[in-house]
Amino acid sequence: MISPGNKRPADAETTWTERLREADPVVREPRRAFDVGEGLRRLAADAGYVPSAPTPAAGST
């Protein structure tokens, strides 16, 4: 077996995708939706690059 480190990145990703597909559903976690922009804003705020976004007040729309 060739380790994923010796393969091109696309090949290594394919290997992991296949392994995850073959994994038992009990140990496999379903993919969750992820807002990339929100994640990057949170990382920037956590690192102190930008002020944290205000959280909405309870009950406001």
CHARMM internal coordinates of N, CA and C (Angstrom, degrees):
IC EDIT
DIST 1 N 1 CA 1.4543
DIST 1 CA 1 C 1.5227
ANGL 1 N 1 CA 1 C 109.23
DIST 1 C 2 N 1.2949
ANGL 1 CA 1 C 2 N 116.89
DIHE 1 N 1 CA 1 C 2 N 134.64
DIST 2 N 2 CA 1.4687
ANGL 1 C 2 N 2 CA 122.59
DIHE 1 CA 1 C 2 N 2 CA 177.45
DIST 2 CA 2 C 1.5216
ANGL 2 N 2 CA 2 C 107.65
DIHE 1 C 2 N 2 CA 2 C -89.60
DIST 2 C 3 N 1.3227
ANGL 2 CA 2 C 3 N 116.16
DIHE 2 N 2 CA 2 C 3 N 131.39
DIST 3 N 3 CA 1.4571
ANGL 2 C 3 N 3 CA 119.01
DIHE 2 CA 2 C 3 N 3 CA 179.55
DIST 3 CA 3 C 1.5268
ANGL 3 N 3 CA 3 C 109.40
DIHE 2 C 3 N 3 CA 3 C -70.16
DIST 3 C 4 N 1.3543
ANGL 3 CA 3 C 4 N 117.32
DIHE 3 N 3 CA 3 C 4 N 149.49
DIST 4 N 4 CA 1.4623
ANGL 3 C 4 N 4 CA 120.09
DIHE 3 CA 3 C 4 N 4 CA -179.63
DIST 4 CA 4 C 1.5318
ANGL 4 N 4 CA 4 C 112.81
DIHE 3 C 4 N 4 CA 4 C -58.00
DIST 4 C 5 N 1.3262
ANGL 4 CA 4 C 5 N 118.54
DIHE 4 N 4 CA 4 C 5 N -24.98
DIST 5 N 5 CA 1.4540
ANGL 4 C 5 N 5 CA 120.68
DIHE 4 CA 4 C 5 N 5 CA 179.70
DIST 5 CA 5 C 1.5119
ANGL 5 N 5 CA 5 C 113.40
DIHE 4 C 5 N 5 CA 5 C -68.13
DIST 5 C 6 N 1.3419
ANGL 5 CA 5 C 6 N 117.47
DIHE 5 N 5 CA 5 C 6 N -21.45
DIST 6 N 6 CA 1.4578
ANGL 5 C 6 N 6 CA 121.46
DIHE 5 CA 5 C 6 N 6 CA 179.94
DIST 6 CA 6 C 1.5154
ANGL 6 N 6 CA 6 C 113.02
DIHE 5 C 6 N 6 CA 6 C -91.16
DIST 6 C 7 N 1.3099
ANGL 6 CA 6 C 7 N 117.99
DIHE 6 N 6 CA 6 C 7 N -1.30
DIST 7 N 7 CA 1.4555
ANGL 6 C 7 N 7 CA 121.79
DIHE 6 CA 6 C 7 N 7 CA -178.19
DIST 7 CA 7 C 1.5235
ANGL 7 N 7 CA 7 C 110.16
DIHE 6 C 7 N 7 CA 7 C -102.45
DIST 7 C 8 N 1.3128
ANGL 7 CA 7 C 8 N 115.20
DIHE 7 N 7 CA 7 C 8 N 164.30
DIST 8 N 8 CA 1.4626
ANGL 7 C 8 N 8 CA 119.21
DIHE 7 CA 7 C 8 N 8 CA 172.57
DIST 8 CA 8 C 1.5221
ANGL 8 N 8 CA 8 C 107.50
DIHE 7 C 8 N 8 CA 8 C -66.15
DIST 8 C 9 N 1.3299
ANGL 8 CA 8 C 9 N 118.70
DIHE 8 N 8 CA 8 C 9 N 153.32
DIST 9 N 9 CA 1.4714
ANGL 8 C 9 N 9 CA 120.63
DIHE 8 CA 8 C 9 N 9 CA -178.05
DIST 9 CA 9 C 1.5238
ANGL 9 N 9 CA 9 C 113.59
DIHE 8 C 9 N 9 CA 9 C -53.87
DIST 9 C 10 N 1.3237
ANGL 9 CA 9 C 10 N 118.41
DIHE 9 N 9 CA 9 C 10 N -40.73
DIST 10 N 10 CA 1.4642
ANGL 9 C 10 N 10 CA 120.31
DIHE 9 CA 9 C 10 N 10 CA -179.52
DIST 10 CA 10 C 1.5247
ANGL 10 N 10 CA 10 C 110.36
DIHE 9 C 10 N 10 CA 10 C -64.13
DIST 10 C 11 N 1.3406
ANGL 10 CA 10 C 11 N 117.15
DIHE 10 N 10 CA 10 C 11 N -39.83
DIST 11 N 11 CA 1.4626
ANGL 10 C 11 N 11 CA 120.59
DIHE 10 CA 10 C 11 N 11 CA 178.78
DIST 11 CA 11 C 1.5215
ANGL 11 N 11 CA 11 C 111.18
DIHE 10 C 11 N 11 CA 11 C -66.23
DIST 11 C 12 N 1.3192
ANGL 11 CA 11 C 12 N 116.37
DIHE 11 N 11 CA 11 C 12 N -40.88
DIST 12 N 12 CA 1.4637
ANGL 11 C 12 N 12 CA 120.33
DIHE 11 CA 11 C 12 N 12 CA 179.92
DIST 12 CA 12 C 1.5219
ANGL 12 N 12 CA 12 C 109.92
DIHE 11 C 12 N 12 CA 12 C -64.38
DIST 12 C 13 N 1.3244
ANGL 12 CA 12 C 13 N 117.41
DIHE 12 N 12 CA 12 C 13 N -40.20
DIST 13 N 13 CA 1.4618
ANGL 12 C 13 N 13 CA 119.76
DIHE 12 CA 12 C 13 N 13 CA 178.89
DIST 13 CA 13 C 1.5194
ANGL 13 N 13 CA 13 C 110.70
DIHE 12 C 13 N 13 CA 13 C -65.40
DIST 13 C 14 N 1.3098
ANGL 13 CA 13 C 14 N 116.40
DIHE 13 N 13 CA 13 C 14 N -39.67
DIST 14 N 14 CA 1.4614
ANGL 13 C 14 N 14 CA 120.16
DIHE 13 CA 13 C 14 N 14 CA 177.33
DIST 14 CA 14 C 1.5205
ANGL 14 N 14 CA 14 C 110.06
DIHE 13 C 14 N 14 CA 14 C -60.86
DIST 14 C 15 N 1.3317
ANGL 14 CA 14 C 15 N 116.95
DIHE 14 N 14 CA 14 C 15 N -42.34
DIST 15 N 15 CA 1.4598
ANGL 14 C 15 N 15 CA 120.80
DIHE 14 CA 14 C 15 N 15 CA 178.67
DIST 15 CA 15 C 1.5247
ANGL 15 N 15 CA 15 C 110.43
DIHE 14 C 15 N 15 CA 15 C -58.85
DIST 15 C 16 N 1.3305
ANGL 15 CA 15 C 16 N 117.23
DIHE 15 N 15 CA 15 C 16 N -47.55
DIST 16 N 16 CA 1.4608
ANGL 15 C 16 N 16 CA 119.80
DIHE 15 CA 15 C 16 N 16 CA -178.93
DIST 16 CA 16 C 1.5160
ANGL 16 N 16 CA 16 C 111.61
DIHE 15 C 16 N 16 CA 16 C -67.81
DIST 16 C 17 N 1.3280
ANGL 16 CA 16 C 17 N 117.16
DIHE 16 N 16 CA 16 C 17 N -36.59
DIST 17 N 17 CA 1.4624
ANGL 16 C 17 N 17 CA 120.12
DIHE 16 CA 16 C 17 N 17 CA 177.73
DIST 17 CA 17 C 1.5179
ANGL 17 N 17 CA 17 C 110.08
DIHE 16 C 17 N 17 CA 17 C -62.07
DIST 17 C 18 N 1.3340
ANGL 17 CA 17 C 18 N 116.40
DIHE 17 N 17 CA 17 C 18 N -42.27
DIST 18 N 18 CA 1.4627
ANGL 17 C 18 N 18 CA 119.99
DIHE 17 CA 17 C 18 N 18 CA 178.20
DIST 18 CA 18 C 1.5224
ANGL 18 N 18 CA 18 C 111.12
DIHE 17 C 18 N 18 CA 18 C -64.95
DIST 18 C 19 N 1.3109
ANGL 18 CA 18 C 19 N 117.13
DIHE 18 N 18 CA 18 C 19 N -42.56
DIST 19 N 19 CA 1.4684
ANGL 18 C 19 N 19 CA 120.03
DIHE 18 CA 18 C 19 N 19 CA 179.66
DIST 19 CA 19 C 1.5189
ANGL 19 N 19 CA 19 C 111.48
DIHE 18 C 19 N 19 CA 19 C -62.73
DIST 19 C 20 N 1.3295
ANGL 19 CA 19 C 20 N 116.69
DIHE 19 N 19 CA 19 C 20 N -41.88
DIST 20 N 20 CA 1.4590
ANGL 19 C 20 N 20 CA 119.74
DIHE 19 CA 19 C 20 N 20 CA 179.42
DIST 20 CA 20 C 1.5232
ANGL 20 N 20 CA 20 C 111.16
DIHE 19 C 20 N 20 CA 20 C -67.18
DIST 20 C 21 N 1.3350
ANGL 20 CA 20 C 21 N 117.12
DIHE 20 N 20 CA 20 C 21 N -37.40
DIST 21 N 21 CA 1.4556
ANGL 20 C 21 N 21 CA 120.93
DIHE 20 CA 20 C 21 N 21 CA 178.98
DIST 21 CA 21 C 1.5245
ANGL 21 N 21 CA 21 C 110.35
DIHE 20 C 21 N 21 CA 21 C -64.13
DIST 21 C 22 N 1.3302
ANGL 21 CA 21 C 22 N 116.50
DIHE 21 N 21 CA 21 C 22 N -36.47
DIST 22 N 22 CA 1.4560
ANGL 21 C 22 N 22 CA 121.40
DIHE 21 CA 21 C 22 N 22 CA -178.06
DIST 22 CA 22 C 1.5304
ANGL 22 N 22 CA 22 C 113.05
DIHE 21 C 22 N 22 CA 22 C -82.21
DIST 22 C 23 N 1.3096
ANGL 22 CA 22 C 23 N 117.25
DIHE 22 N 22 CA 22 C 23 N -11.47
DIST 23 N 23 CA 1.4650
ANGL 22 C 23 N 23 CA 121.07
DIHE 22 CA 22 C 23 N 23 CA -177.32
DIST 23 CA 23 C 1.5259
ANGL 23 N 23 CA 23 C 110.45
DIHE 22 C 23 N 23 CA 23 C -65.94
DIST 23 C 24 N 1.3016
ANGL 23 CA 23 C 24 N 114.89
DIHE 23 N 23 CA 23 C 24 N 151.24
DIST 24 N 24 CA 1.4473
ANGL 23 C 24 N 24 CA 121.71
DIHE 23 CA 23 C 24 N 24 CA 177.50
DIST 24 CA 24 C 1.5339
ANGL 24 N 24 CA 24 C 108.95
DIHE 23 C 24 N 24 CA 24 C -62.94
DIST 24 C 25 N 1.3327
ANGL 24 CA 24 C 25 N 118.66
DIHE 24 N 24 CA 24 C 25 N 134.29
DIST 25 N 25 CA 1.4691
ANGL 24 C 25 N 25 CA 120.76
DIHE 24 CA 24 C 25 N 25 CA -179.90
DIST 25 CA 25 C 1.5261
ANGL 25 N 25 CA 25 C 113.87
DIHE 24 C 25 N 25 CA 25 C -56.49
DIST 25 C 26 N 1.3244
ANGL 25 CA 25 C 26 N 117.38
DIHE 25 N 25 CA 25 C 26 N -23.42
DIST 26 N 26 CA 1.4642
ANGL 25 C 26 N 26 CA 120.45
DIHE 25 CA 25 C 26 N 26 CA 179.65
DIST 26 CA 26 C 1.5270
ANGL 26 N 26 CA 26 C 111.08
DIHE 25 C 26 N 26 CA 26 C -65.44
DIST 26 C 27 N 1.3253
ANGL 26 CA 26 C 27 N 117.54
DIHE 26 N 26 CA 26 C 27 N -34.81
DIST 27 N 27 CA 1.4620
ANGL 26 C 27 N 27 CA 120.52
DIHE 26 CA 26 C 27 N 27 CA -177.52
DIST 27 CA 27 C 1.5219
ANGL 27 N 27 CA 27 C 112.65
DIHE 26 C 27 N 27 CA 27 C -98.51
DIST 27 C 28 N 1.3038
ANGL 27 CA 27 C 28 N 116.61
DIHE 27 N 27 CA 27 C 28 N -6.67
DIST 28 N 28 CA 1.4603
ANGL 27 C 28 N 28 CA 121.12
DIHE 27 CA 27 C 28 N 28 CA -177.30
DIST 28 CA 28 C 1.5194
ANGL 28 N 28 CA 28 C 109.59
DIHE 27 C 28 N 28 CA 28 C -91.15
DIST 28 C 29 N 1.3081
ANGL 28 CA 28 C 29 N 117.15
DIHE 28 N 28 CA 28 C 29 N 129.78
DIST 29 N 29 CA 1.4597
ANGL 28 C 29 N 29 CA 121.31
DIHE 28 CA 28 C 29 N 29 CA 177.87
DIST 29 CA 29 C 1.5240
ANGL 29 N 29 CA 29 C 108.60
DIHE 28 C 29 N 29 CA 29 C -96.87
DIST 29 C 30 N 1.3242
ANGL 29 CA 29 C 30 N 117.52
DIHE 29 N 29 CA 29 C 30 N 131.64
DIST 30 N 30 CA 1.4605
ANGL 29 C 30 N 30 CA 119.00
DIHE 29 CA 29 C 30 N 30 CA 179.95
DIST 30 CA 30 C 1.5311
ANGL 30 N 30 CA 30 C 110.72
DIHE 29 C 30 N 30 CA 30 C -65.83
DIST 30 C 31 N 1.3105
ANGL 30 CA 30 C 31 N 115.85
DIHE 30 N 30 CA 30 C 31 N 149.66
DIST 31 N 31 CA 1.4620
ANGL 30 C 31 N 31 CA 119.62
DIHE 30 CA 30 C 31 N 31 CA 177.97
DIST 31 CA 31 C 1.5136
ANGL 31 N 31 CA 31 C 109.40
DIHE 30 C 31 N 31 CA 31 C -68.79
DIST 31 C 32 N 1.3152
ANGL 31 CA 31 C 32 N 114.74
DIHE 31 N 31 CA 31 C 32 N 143.72
DIST 32 N 32 CA 1.4544
ANGL 31 C 32 N 32 CA 120.52
DIHE 31 CA 31 C 32 N 32 CA 178.86
DIST 32 CA 32 C 1.5236
ANGL 32 N 32 CA 32 C 109.02
DIHE 31 C 32 N 32 CA 32 C -112.58
DIST 32 C 33 N 1.3037
ANGL 32 CA 32 C 33 N 114.88
DIHE 32 N 32 CA 32 C 33 N 151.63
DIST 33 N 33 CA 1.4668
ANGL 32 C 33 N 33 CA 119.35
DIHE 32 CA 32 C 33 N 33 CA 176.73
DIST 33 CA 33 C 1.5199
ANGL 33 N 33 CA 33 C 108.56
DIHE 32 C 33 N 33 CA 33 C -64.13
DIST 33 C 34 N 1.3301
ANGL 33 CA 33 C 34 N 116.34
DIHE 33 N 33 CA 33 C 34 N 142.65
DIST 34 N 34 CA 1.4554
ANGL 33 C 34 N 34 CA 120.37
DIHE 33 CA 33 C 34 N 34 CA -179.39
DIST 34 CA 34 C 1.5103
ANGL 34 N 34 CA 34 C 108.99
DIHE 33 C 34 N 34 CA 34 C -139.13
DIST 34 C 35 N 1.3108
ANGL 34 CA 34 C 35 N 116.30
DIHE 34 N 34 CA 34 C 35 N 125.02
DIST 35 N 35 CA 1.4598
ANGL 34 C 35 N 35 CA 122.39
DIHE 34 CA 34 C 35 N 35 CA 177.19
DIST 35 CA 35 C 1.5282
ANGL 35 N 35 CA 35 C 107.03
DIHE 34 C 35 N 35 CA 35 C -88.69
DIST 35 C 36 N 1.3230
ANGL 35 CA 35 C 36 N 116.50
DIHE 35 N 35 CA 35 C 36 N 105.00
DIST 36 N 36 CA 1.4600
ANGL 35 C 36 N 36 CA 121.49
DIHE 35 CA 35 C 36 N 36 CA -175.56
DIST 36 CA 36 C 1.5230
ANGL 36 N 36 CA 36 C 111.44
DIHE 35 C 36 N 36 CA 36 C -59.98
DIST 36 C 37 N 1.3162
ANGL 36 CA 36 C 37 N 116.86
DIHE 36 N 36 CA 36 C 37 N -44.96
DIST 37 N 37 CA 1.4635
ANGL 36 C 37 N 37 CA 120.38
DIHE 36 CA 36 C 37 N 37 CA -179.47
DIST 37 CA 37 C 1.5187
ANGL 37 N 37 CA 37 C 111.86
DIHE 36 C 37 N 37 CA 37 C -59.86
DIST 37 C 38 N 1.3299
ANGL 37 CA 37 C 38 N 116.26
DIHE 37 N 37 CA 37 C 38 N -45.15
DIST 38 N 38 CA 1.4651
ANGL 37 C 38 N 38 CA 120.45
DIHE 37 CA 37 C 38 N 38 CA 178.99
DIST 38 CA 38 C 1.5292
ANGL 38 N 38 CA 38 C 110.78
DIHE 37 C 38 N 38 CA 38 C -63.25
DIST 38 C 39 N 1.3258
ANGL 38 CA 38 C 39 N 116.61
DIHE 38 N 38 CA 38 C 39 N -40.26
DIST 39 N 39 CA 1.4596
ANGL 38 C 39 N 39 CA 120.12
DIHE 38 CA 38 C 39 N 39 CA 178.76
DIST 39 CA 39 C 1.5222
ANGL 39 N 39 CA 39 C 111.83
DIHE 38 C 39 N 39 CA 39 C -63.07
DIST 39 C 40 N 1.3270
ANGL 39 CA 39 C 40 N 116.96
DIHE 39 N 39 CA 39 C 40 N -42.60
DIST 40 N 40 CA 1.4647
ANGL 39 C 40 N 40 CA 120.47
DIHE 39 CA 39 C 40 N 40 CA 178.64
DIST 40 CA 40 C 1.5200
ANGL 40 N 40 CA 40 C 111.41
DIHE 39 C 40 N 40 CA 40 C -66.99
DIST 40 C 41 N 1.3420
ANGL 40 CA 40 C 41 N 116.98
DIHE 40 N 40 CA 40 C 41 N -39.60
DIST 41 N 41 CA 1.4753
ANGL 40 C 41 N 41 CA 119.41
DIHE 40 CA 40 C 41 N 41 CA 177.26
DIST 41 CA 41 C 1.5277
ANGL 41 N 41 CA 41 C 110.53
DIHE 40 C 41 N 41 CA 41 C -62.46
DIST 41 C 42 N 1.3300
ANGL 41 CA 41 C 42 N 116.47
DIHE 41 N 41 CA 41 C 42 N -40.35
DIST 42 N 42 CA 1.4671
ANGL 41 C 42 N 42 CA 119.66
DIHE 41 CA 41 C 42 N 42 CA -179.93
DIST 42 CA 42 C 1.5312
ANGL 42 N 42 CA 42 C 110.77
DIHE 41 C 42 N 42 CA 42 C -65.78
DIST 42 C 43 N 1.3451
ANGL 42 CA 42 C 43 N 116.65
DIHE 42 N 42 CA 42 C 43 N -43.37
DIST 43 N 43 CA 1.4678
ANGL 42 C 43 N 43 CA 119.61
DIHE 42 CA 42 C 43 N 43 CA 177.67
DIST 43 CA 43 C 1.5215
ANGL 43 N 43 CA 43 C 111.14
DIHE 42 C 43 N 43 CA 43 C -60.35
DIST 43 C 44 N 1.3334
ANGL 43 CA 43 C 44 N 116.85
DIHE 43 N 43 CA 43 C 44 N -43.12
DIST 44 N 44 CA 1.4662
ANGL 43 C 44 N 44 CA 120.94
DIHE 43 CA 43 C 44 N 44 CA 179.65
DIST 44 CA 44 C 1.5274
ANGL 44 N 44 CA 44 C 110.88
DIHE 43 C 44 N 44 CA 44 C -63.73
DIST 44 C 45 N 1.3299
ANGL 44 CA 44 C 45 N 116.64
DIHE 44 N 44 CA 44 C 45 N -41.36
DIST 45 N 45 CA 1.4618
ANGL 44 C 45 N 45 CA 120.18
DIHE 44 CA 44 C 45 N 45 CA 178.97
DIST 45 CA 45 C 1.5231
ANGL 45 N 45 CA 45 C 110.88
DIHE 44 C 45 N 45 CA 45 C -67.06
DIST 45 C 46 N 1.3348
ANGL 45 CA 45 C 46 N 116.92
DIHE 45 N 45 CA 45 C 46 N -42.57
DIST 46 N 46 CA 1.4598
ANGL 45 C 46 N 46 CA 120.70
DIHE 45 CA 45 C 46 N 46 CA 179.74
DIST 46 CA 46 C 1.5231
ANGL 46 N 46 CA 46 C 111.32
DIHE 45 C 46 N 46 CA 46 C -62.86
DIST 46 C 47 N 1.3441
ANGL 46 CA 46 C 47 N 117.00
DIHE 46 N 46 CA 46 C 47 N -34.03
DIST 47 N 47 CA 1.4632
ANGL 46 C 47 N 47 CA 121.09
DIHE 46 CA 46 C 47 N 47 CA -179.47
DIST 47 CA 47 C 1.5218
ANGL 47 N 47 CA 47 C 111.94
DIHE 46 C 47 N 47 CA 47 C -82.38
DIST 47 C 48 N 1.3346
ANGL 47 CA 47 C 48 N 117.30
DIHE 47 N 47 CA 47 C 48 N -7.21
DIST 48 N 48 CA 1.4599
ANGL 47 C 48 N 48 CA 120.49
DIHE 47 CA 47 C 48 N 48 CA 177.66
DIST 48 CA 48 C 1.5237
ANGL 48 N 48 CA 48 C 114.63
DIHE 47 C 48 N 48 CA 48 C 87.08
DIST 48 C 49 N 1.3386
ANGL 48 CA 48 C 49 N 117.60
DIHE 48 N 48 CA 48 C 49 N 11.18
DIST 49 N 49 CA 1.4591
ANGL 48 C 49 N 49 CA 120.23
DIHE 48 CA 48 C 49 N 49 CA 178.90
DIST 49 CA 49 C 1.5177
ANGL 49 N 49 CA 49 C 112.31
DIHE 48 C 49 N 49 CA 49 C -75.06
DIST 49 C 50 N 1.3159
ANGL 49 CA 49 C 50 N 117.71
DIHE 49 N 49 CA 49 C 50 N -30.95
DIST 50 N 50 CA 1.4532
ANGL 49 C 50 N 50 CA 122.78
DIHE 49 CA 49 C 50 N 50 CA 179.55
DIST 50 CA 50 C 1.5073
ANGL 50 N 50 CA 50 C 108.59
DIHE 49 C 50 N 50 CA 50 C -138.84
DIST 50 C 51 N 1.3266
ANGL 50 CA 50 C 51 N 118.11
DIHE 50 N 50 CA 50 C 51 N 156.54
DIST 51 N 51 CA 1.4749
ANGL 50 C 51 N 51 CA 118.95
DIHE 50 CA 50 C 51 N 51 CA 176.99
DIST 51 CA 51 C 1.5203
ANGL 51 N 51 CA 51 C 110.09
DIHE 50 C 51 N 51 CA 51 C -67.69
DIST 51 C 52 N 1.3178
ANGL 51 CA 51 C 52 N 116.47
DIHE 51 N 51 CA 51 C 52 N 151.19
DIST 52 N 52 CA 1.4609
ANGL 51 C 52 N 52 CA 121.23
DIHE 51 CA 51 C 52 N 52 CA 178.12
DIST 52 CA 52 C 1.5129
ANGL 52 N 52 CA 52 C 110.02
DIHE 51 C 52 N 52 CA 52 C -64.47
DIST 52 C 53 N 1.3148
ANGL 52 CA 52 C 53 N 116.68
DIHE 52 N 52 CA 52 C 53 N 143.94
DIST 53 N 53 CA 1.4652
ANGL 52 C 53 N 53 CA 121.27
DIHE 52 CA 52 C 53 N 53 CA 176.79
DIST 53 CA 53 C 1.5167
ANGL 53 N 53 CA 53 C 108.57
DIHE 52 C 53 N 53 CA 53 C -71.67
DIST 53 C 54 N 1.3233
ANGL 53 CA 53 C 54 N 116.46
DIHE 53 N 53 CA 53 C 54 N 140.56
DIST 54 N 54 CA 1.4749
ANGL 53 C 54 N 54 CA 118.08
DIHE 53 CA 53 C 54 N 54 CA 178.00
DIST 54 CA 54 C 1.5183
ANGL 54 N 54 CA 54 C 110.11
DIHE 53 C 54 N 54 CA 54 C -66.61
DIST 54 C 55 N 1.3283
ANGL 54 CA 54 C 55 N 115.95
DIHE 54 N 54 CA 54 C 55 N 142.66
DIST 55 N 55 CA 1.4563
ANGL 54 C 55 N 55 CA 120.21
DIHE 54 CA 54 C 55 N 55 CA 177.99
DIST 55 CA 55 C 1.5351
ANGL 55 N 55 CA 55 C 107.75
DIHE 54 C 55 N 55 CA 55 C -87.01
DIST 55 C 56 N 1.3347
ANGL 55 CA 55 C 56 N 117.35
DIHE 55 N 55 CA 55 C 56 N 141.94
DIST 56 N 56 CA 1.4625
ANGL 55 C 56 N 56 CA 119.61
DIHE 55 CA 55 C 56 N 56 CA 179.51
DIST 56 CA 56 C 1.5336
ANGL 56 N 56 CA 56 C 111.19
DIHE 55 C 56 N 56 CA 56 C -62.98
DIST 56 C 57 N 1.3157
ANGL 56 CA 56 C 57 N 116.04
DIHE 56 N 56 CA 56 C 57 N 142.17
DIST 57 N 57 CA 1.4607
ANGL 56 C 57 N 57 CA 121.14
DIHE 56 CA 56 C 57 N 57 CA 178.62
DIST 57 CA 57 C 1.5218
ANGL 57 N 57 CA 57 C 108.81
DIHE 56 C 57 N 57 CA 57 C -69.35
DIST 57 C 58 N 1.3047
ANGL 57 CA 57 C 58 N 116.26
DIHE 57 N 57 CA 57 C 58 N 148.56
DIST 58 N 58 CA 1.4706
ANGL 57 C 58 N 58 CA 121.60
DIHE 57 CA 57 C 58 N 58 CA 179.66
DIST 58 CA 58 C 1.5232
ANGL 58 N 58 CA 58 C 109.29
DIHE 57 C 58 N 58 CA 58 C -62.19
DIST 58 C 59 N 1.3189
ANGL 58 CA 58 C 59 N 115.94
DIHE 58 N 58 CA 58 C 59 N 132.27
DIST 59 N 59 CA 1.4503
ANGL 58 C 59 N 59 CA 120.51
DIHE 58 CA 58 C 59 N 59 CA 177.01
DIST 59 CA 59 C 1.5149
ANGL 59 N 59 CA 59 C 114.19
DIHE 58 C 59 N 59 CA 59 C 86.97
DIST 59 C 60 N 1.3137
ANGL 59 CA 59 C 60 N 119.44
DIHE 59 N 59 CA 59 C 60 N -8.39
DIST 60 N 60 CA 1.4670
ANGL 59 C 60 N 60 CA 120.41
DIHE 59 CA 59 C 60 N 60 CA 178.86
DIST 60 CA 60 C 1.5119
ANGL 60 N 60 CA 60 C 109.68
DIHE 59 C 60 N 60 CA 60 C -89.39
DIST 60 C 61 N 1.3214
ANGL 60 CA 60 C 61 N 116.40
DIHE 60 N 60 CA 60 C 61 N 152.34
DIST 61 N 61 CA 1.4710
ANGL 60 C 61 N 61 CA 120.53
DIHE 60 CA 60 C 61 N 61 CA 179.62
DIST 61 CA 61 C 1.4992
ANGL 61 N 61 CA 61 C 110.71
DIHE 60 C 61 N 61 CA 61 C -122.06
END
COOR INIT
IC SEED 1 N 1 CA 1 C
IC BUILD
